[in-house]
Amino acid sequence: MFDKLTNRLQDAFQKLRGKGKLTEEDVREALREIRRALLEADVHHTVAKDLTERIRERAVGQEILQSLSAAQQVVKIVNDELVALMGGEQARLTRAPKSPTVILMAGTQGSGKTTASAKLARFLVETEHRRPLLVAADIYRPAAIRQLEILGEQIHVSVFSRGTDMAPPEIARQALDEARRGGYDTVIIDTAGRLHVDEALMEELEQIQQVSDPQEILLVVDAMTGQDAVNVAQAFHRRFPLTGVVLTKMDSDTRGGAALTVHHITGCPIKFVGVGEKPDALEPFYPDRMASRILGMGDVLSLIERAQSVIDEDAARELEAKLRRNEFTLDDFLSQLYQVKKMGPLDQILGMLPGMGKLKQLQPEGVDEGALKKVEAIILSMTKGERQQPELVMKSSSRRVRIAKGSGTQVRDVNQLLRQFDEMRKMFKQFSGMGKSPRKAMSGLAQSLRSSGGGSFPRGGYPRGKRR
């Protein structure tokens, strides 16, 4: 996410940091680099111009230029302006005073509306304990109805469908009646898309809007289409009172033009971003956290929230007790790796860690998903006694040779794993000595990382928290 833009911005900031006190020309040169980076990221040219001009007005001040920390202050100004550009604060979903709350999903064909509708339903179930009803109102693409039904089964959410013979506005009306009878508090209507924004699509959406009176009209757009996504948002917003945007495929968008442009051009807030294909790969959009990611400063808060949603507090306490007794084993190590895998792709996790944005360039093997499989193969090639007492392997070269052969790896891979395990054991033991609960320990760690400007994260470590 934003890899190219992040790298270009970091290069520009690095030049500033190497100069000590700054001159106006130093700032202007950095802003030229920033503007070029934004344009290459497919940010609209007027947005790039306005943004850099606001940064220049704030940065070229006598107090800043004479400061020894001028470079850091410029970075803070850029961060502040990026946050403002993307909306300032998180925009939450509106709830109806009386159930059900109606959410109308709109967009062009191929933007990912059906998948986004299911992801949103799951998000509301998991985070707000709602009881949503998905509505299949795309009658022109029969596969869309079946797709929504399959997704509903996967996430255990009911789907209201009337096939392809009934008009979408009538489907929406009957779905609302079903929601009231069935006690559903939220109705999510998946509407039809077109290859292009056309009059027929707009008229049908207007009819569905009149029948359903939605509290939210969310436009789903593909982030990878860049300025085209912004053009689509403009076209819809001229016709409908859009309340928010859902940007899909953000995990594949290395440029970031849509995220940085859509709010500024339309005035419509981004409310969610899709960060993968799995049903849980939908995140609320936080402008401040996204700006931090773009600048390569990580997103520790989102990382902690993701960890808290997949890692069991009871298991964390059991692990802490083992650490206090110095009983952390390779079985425990493997269990922790499984927990990391639950948090999502490694490149996403690394993108949330301060100072780790360029790790893929420096150490490609460090973010290889296959590395976890190699670790798993090595550990499972050990005997139960060796996993419980790693020192047996550390002290015996013949054991390491046998394990390497059994796992299809090299002895150096076994040695590297043992070193990493030893480092992780020491790090976890240090955490356990804090005398805090896992949640409080991680909150303190996040605060220290942010106050230090994004230092390095302990190698091999990850947050522990409470299962929701």
Secondary structure by P-SEA (a helix, b strand, c coil): caaaaaaaaaaaaaaaaacccccaaaaaaaaaaaaaaaaaacccaaaaaaaaaaaaaaacccccccccaaaaaaaaaaaaaaaaaacccbbbbbbbccccbbbbbbbcccccaaaaaaaaaaaaaaccccbbbbbccccccaaaaaaaaaaaaaabbbbbbccccccaaaaaaaaaaaaaaacccbbbbbccccccccaaaaaaaaaaaaacccccbbbbbccccaaaaaaaaaaaaacccccbbbbccccccccccccccccccccccccbbbccccccccccccaaaaaaaaaccccaaaaaaaaaacccaaaaaaaaaaaaaccccaaaaaaaaaaaaaaccaaaaaaacccccccccccccccccaaaaaaaaaaaaccaaaaacaaaaaacaaaaaaaaaaacccaaaaaaaaaaaaaaaaaaaaaaaccccaaaaaaaaaaaaaaaccccccccbbbbbbcc
